[in-house]
């Protein structure tokens, strides 16, 4: 029997502002399904992501501060949820709708409480 070991480099870096705290998170493509799961696994944020990634509750709201690459556009379901909660700022997104891939490397976000 052969044992194959694969080392995955955590080559995606995300800067998170949570109140006055600045946290750097490192991950790799598909380590987590979405940004909400990465945040929940690494930072305790009270009542964050209550619908578990369905995109309906708006409790995983983040604000994109800076980005060096284009992340996925807002899909129709996310647009409906943001509109329902009177959010029109294009820099505010649902973390559950942002997938973990190389496009989010160097993303800087703030948790919206």
C-alpha positions, 0 to 999 in steps of 0.5 A: 500500500502506498501513502500519498501525502499532499501538502496544500499551501495556505496561499489565500490571505484575508484581512478581517476587521472585527470592531477594533481587532484586525485579524489575518486569516490564511486558507487555500481554495476549497478549504471552506465552501464560503467566506462565512464558514471560514470566518465562523471557524476562525473568529467567534462572531455572535449570531453570524450566519444564522441561516447556515449559508442559504443567503436569506438572513443577512446576518453574515453581512460584511463590507469589502474594504479593499480588494486587488482582484475581482470576486464573484458578482452578486447573484440574484438571490443575494441581491434580493436578500440585500434589497429586502434588508435595505442594503444598497451599498455595493461594497456590502456582501453576504459572506456566505455567497463569497466562495473560497478561491484565489480571487479573494486573495488579499481581500480586506473586509469588515464585519458589519454588526 
